[in-house]
Every structure is written in C-alpha cells, then in structure tokens.
Amino acid sequence: MIQKEKITFDTNKCLTQRTGATDVFYCLSERQYLICGYAVPFGYGRVCKHPQRKEFAEDRQRDKPINPSI
C-alpha cells in the first residue's frame, strides 16, 4: 500500500514572482498551491492573492534567482 505524504500549509515555503511593473504575483511554491486558498489558477500557472505575496517575492530575491542563467 502506498502512503501519500500529508501536505500542510506553511507560509515559510511560499515563493512568488512579480510580473513586470504590475501588482500581479505568480505562485512558485511546489505543492503549497494544492492547499492554499490564495492560489488562483490563471493560464498555465497560478496567481497569488495572499496578503503577504510581496514579502514572499522579496524573500526569494534575497536567496537566489529563479533562472540560474541570469
């Protein structure tokens, strides 16, 4: 019998990326979007509507870029 890993929502795992000069932030979190009430499907991705979405993007920028070729 295969046991599935239980996913628990954790804002420490949230990552977003701002698109251009707009206030639209895409969710980049792996699997968090499955249980997040703020992740809204849009096109081929998900838009983050969480009140802290700007902070999640700032945290990501301090760590490392999404695209390592940049």
C-alpha atoms as a printed R data frame, in Angstrom:
   type eleno elety resid chain resno      x      y       z
1  ATOM     1    CA   MET     A     1  0.000  0.000   0.000
2  ATOM     2    CA   ILE     A     2  1.360  3.401  -0.987
3  ATOM     3    CA   GLN     A     3  1.176  6.103   1.668
4  ATOM     4    CA   LYS     A     4  0.709  9.657   0.493
5  ATOM     5    CA   GLU     A     5  2.680 12.429   2.128
6  ATOM     6    CA   LYS     A     6  0.420 14.798   4.028
7  ATOM     7    CA   ILE     A     7  0.790 18.399   2.878
8  ATOM     8    CA   THR     A     8  0.450 21.114   5.484
9  ATOM     9    CA   PHE     A     9  0.270 24.763   4.532
10 ATOM    10    CA   ASP     A    10  3.358 26.712   5.603
11 ATOM    11    CA   THR     A    11  3.921 30.330   4.575
12 ATOM    12    CA   ASN     A    12  7.670 29.799   5.079
13 ATOM    13    CA   LYS     A    13  7.579 27.685   1.906
14 ATOM    14    CA   CYS     A    14  5.732 30.323  -0.128
15 ATOM    15    CA   LEU     A    15  7.515 31.859  -3.107
16 ATOM    16    CA   THR     A    16  6.142 34.382  -5.573
17 ATOM    17    CA   GLN     A    17  7.454 36.313  -8.533
18 ATOM    18    CA   ARG     A    18  6.219 39.708  -9.656
19 ATOM    19    CA   THR     A    19  5.310 40.112 -13.310
20 ATOM    20    CA   GLY     A    20  6.688 43.322 -14.745
21 ATOM    21    CA   ALA     A    21  5.504 46.592 -13.210
22 ATOM    22    CA   THR     A    22  2.120 45.189 -12.222
23 ATOM    23    CA   ASP     A    23  0.874 44.040  -8.840
24 ATOM    24    CA   VAL     A    24  0.352 40.521 -10.176
25 ATOM    25    CA   PHE     A    25  2.434 37.872  -8.411
26 ATOM    26    CA   TYR     A    26  2.725 34.292  -9.626
27 ATOM    27    CA   CYS     A    27  2.864 31.449  -7.114
28 ATOM    28    CA   LEU     A    28  6.101 29.473  -7.463
29 ATOM    29    CA   SER     A    29  5.649 27.151  -4.491
30 ATOM    30    CA   GLU     A    30  5.780 23.468  -5.133
31 ATOM    31    CA   ARG     A    31  2.665 21.702  -3.861
32 ATOM    32    CA   GLN     A    32  1.656 24.540  -1.488
33 ATOM    33    CA   TYR     A    33 -0.854 25.755  -4.070
34 ATOM    34    CA   LEU     A    34 -2.744 22.475  -3.685
35 ATOM    35    CA   ILE     A    35 -3.977 23.518  -0.239
36 ATOM    36    CA   CYS     A    36 -3.666 27.307  -0.401
37 ATOM    37    CA   GLY     A    37 -6.873 29.307  -0.634
38 ATOM    38    CA   TYR     A    38 -4.981 32.260  -2.123
39 ATOM    39    CA   ALA     A    39 -3.574 30.498  -5.212
40 ATOM    40    CA   VAL     A    40 -5.842 31.249  -8.175
41 ATOM    41    CA   PRO     A    41 -5.381 29.284 -11.428
42 ATOM    42    CA   PHE     A    42 -4.510 31.612 -14.295
43 ATOM    43    CA   GLY     A    43 -3.356 30.436 -17.708
44 ATOM    44    CA   TYR     A    44 -0.690 27.775 -17.194
45 ATOM    45    CA   GLY     A    45  0.178 28.925 -13.686
46 ATOM    46    CA   ARG     A    46 -1.283 30.313 -10.507
47 ATOM    47    CA   VAL     A    47 -1.645 33.888  -9.294
48 ATOM    48    CA   CYS     A    48 -1.018 34.525  -5.601
49 ATOM    49    CA   LYS     A    49 -3.603 36.645  -3.784
50 ATOM    50    CA   HIS     A    50 -2.112 36.190  -0.294
51 ATOM    51    CA   PRO     A    51 -1.828 39.448   1.720
52 ATOM    52    CA   GLN     A    52  1.935 38.812   2.140
53 ATOM    53    CA   ARG     A    53  2.647 37.983  -1.526
54 ATOM    54    CA   LYS     A    54  5.072 40.922  -1.888
55 ATOM    55    CA   GLU     A    55  7.094 39.697   1.079
56 ATOM    56    CA   PHE     A    56  7.293 36.201  -0.416
57 ATOM    57    CA   ALA     A    57  8.806 37.705  -3.591
58 ATOM    58    CA   GLU     A    58 11.303 39.769  -1.587
59 ATOM    59    CA   ASP     A    59 12.419 36.678   0.340
60 ATOM    60    CA   ARG     A    60 13.025 34.838  -2.915
61 ATOM    61    CA   GLN     A    61 15.094 37.687  -4.360
62 ATOM    62    CA   ARG     A    62 17.403 37.651  -1.341
63 ATOM    63    CA   ASP     A    63 18.004 33.910  -1.645
64 ATOM    64    CA   LYS     A    64 18.637 33.248  -5.329
65 ATOM    65    CA   PRO     A    65 17.201 33.953  -8.779
66 ATOM    66    CA   ILE     A    66 14.649 31.568 -10.304
67 ATOM    67    CA   ASN     A    67 16.588 31.258 -13.546
68 ATOM    68    CA   PRO     A    68 20.224 30.325 -12.782
69 ATOM    69    CA   SER     A    69 21.352 31.625 -16.203
70 ATOM    70    CA   ILE     A    70 20.620 35.224 -15.077
